[in-house]
Amino acid sequence: MAARIGVLTLRLAVPGAQSLKQKRQVVQSLIVRIRSAFNVSVSEVDDHDLCQTATIAIACVSNDRSAVNAMLSKAQELIDKELRVQIQAVALEID
């Protein structure tokens, strides 16, 4: 059985952030919630110097492609419900 690796990359708007510090607080809070809820790897991967934009990547590994897809979909749903951010773009890769 081959391992399936899924990566969900999301570009987020953080409209309430007026500084990098405020953006980091929102993004780090979101990252902690995702990690604890789904036991996945999460990191801010781009837009480090923009105070109202963040790009995060979420990675998941399983032997079942549908399990990877379901886990990443649930993580995206959690982010979608977060009022402090808005999803601008989504990219999903499963190998």
N, C-alpha and C positions, 0 to 999 in steps of 0.2 A: 504494500500500500504506500503510495506516495504522499508526502506532506503537501498540503495546500497552504499557500501563503497569500494573505489578502492585505492590501494597503488601501486605505481610504484617505484621500487628501482633500481637505476642505479649506477654501479661502473664506475667511469670516470678516464681516464688517463689525467694528466695535464702536458704534456711533456715540456712545456716552463718554468715551475716553478722551480726555483733553491733554493727556501726557502719556509718555511711555510707561511710567509707573502705574497709572490707572489701567492701561491696557494689560500690562503684565499681571495685575491683580485679577482681572476678569479671566484672562486666558489660563493662568495657573489654577484658579478655582475650578474652571471647567475641566482642565486636564486631570486634576485630582478626582473629580466626580466620575469621569469616564473610566479612569484606572480602577477605582474601587468598585464601580458597578459592573464592569465587564472583564476585568483581569486581562487587559490588552496593553500593548505598548503605545504610548502617546507622546508626541513631542511637537513643539513649535518648530517648524522647519524653514520658514521664510518670513519676510516682511518684519524683521526684528526692529528696524529703525522707523517704522511707520506707526503713528500712535492710534490710528483708527482702523487698521487692517492687520489681520493675523492669518497665517497659514499653518494649519496643524495636520499631522499625519497620524493615523491610527493603524497599527499592524496587528494581525491576528494569524495564528497558525493552527491548523487542524488537519486531520486526515480526510475530512469530508468537505467538499466545496460548498455545499448548501449550508453547512454549519458556519463556515467563514462568512458567507454572504449574509446569513441571518444575524450574526454577531455584529458585523459592521453596520447593517441596516438599523439595528437597535441603538447603536452608538450615535448614528446620524439622527435618529428620532429624538434622543436625549438632547442633542445640540439644538435641534429645531425648536424644542420647547423652551430653551434658554432665552429669556427676554433681553438679556444684555448683548446678545450677538445676533447677527443675521447671516445666513449662509449665502454667499455670492456665487461660488462655483464648487463643483464636486467632481472628483475623479476617483474611480474604483478600478483596481487591478487585482485580479486573482490568478495566481499561477499554480 
